Amino acid sequence: MSKNQATAAVAPPSIHPLVRAVRERVAVAVVGQDEVVERILIALLTGGHLLLQGVPGLAKTLLVNAISKAIDLKFGRVQFTIDLLPSDIVGSEILDQTSGAFRVKKGPIFTNLLLADEINRATPKTQSALLEAMQERRVTIGDQSFTLPAPFLVIATQNPVEQAGTFELPEAQLDRFMMCHRLDYPGLEDETEVVRRSLKLGLKHQDGGAVPRSAFDALGEGHTVGMQELVECMQLVQQVHVSEVFLDHAVKLARRTREHPAIDLGTSPRAGIALVQAARARAFVHGRNFVTPEDLFALAEDVLLHRMRLTYEALAEGVNGRAVVRELLESAA
């Protein structure tokens, strides 16, 4: 069989309408960032939590807002600051002056999609308020336990820890994020298009006055995809085939992080689970019903890097975490 015949014999991937619809809706307000949109879709389709890291101004918050507009999900946002309290997130018991009894006032965490904006600007005590919710999908207020809505997903943004006013997330919380994606500055063409679009936004008239429109105003109202469509796609992701060979590679890759001499803290078994589940969703996003080694290589850094801690000696020698992950992948190839 010739190369052309072999290519023709393979059916082209069929991208699901939900994936197309979400990408098109996000593209209205966000230029480029296709990889980030893919990661958000993976998180939505698997119920895994996502951490977006990057300097201010890279459209992290805008991206999550665009997704919330595209899919008919209940959306909540918490702006993390140093004076934020755990009760500001999960809720609290308040005294009813009429009856003299305490009643529960639920916090913004009772939603489908929670944006934890600049999560590392809050104190560790406040950050820990998300631990139970992210792992068990429930919260405890007083002596009562409440189940969170389904689906429930946390997408958090954080600034690099070197910036002023930030607190490093504890390992226990980092491990609960399926992926941590690091955003880079846009390319020249994309950045030029961002500026060009800003010139066309115009004014928003209200209350007899006007203010310049922002990219958030360009998102518009109304949802493109319904909850039922999302649930159906989540079910299709569960049917994506994962071979025993792929499973073996994913588990061994996670285990090798505990043996590498430059790594002080390796990944937990959650890393292997996250690799396989995320690979399933990525295959679905790309129109396949089976995972491939490409999925493992594409997702390894986002799944593993935030779960690893390098030794002091390695850091002193200038060893880079990304280089270690690449080394682990090459040794597995």
Secondary structure by P-SEA (a helix, b strand, c coil): ccaaaaaaacccccccaaaaaaaaaaacccccaaaaaaaaaaaaaccbbbbbbbccccaaaaaaaaaaaacccbbbbbbccccccccccbbbbbbcccccbbbbbbccccccbbbbcccccccccccccccccccccccccccbbbbccccbbbbbbbccccccbbbbbcaaaaaaccbbbbbccccaaaaaaaaaaaaaccccccccccccccccccccccccccaaaaaaaaaaaaaccccaaaaaaaaaaaaaaaccccccccccaaaaaaaaaaaaaaaaaaccccccaaaaaacccccccccccccaaaaaacccaaaaaaaaaaaac
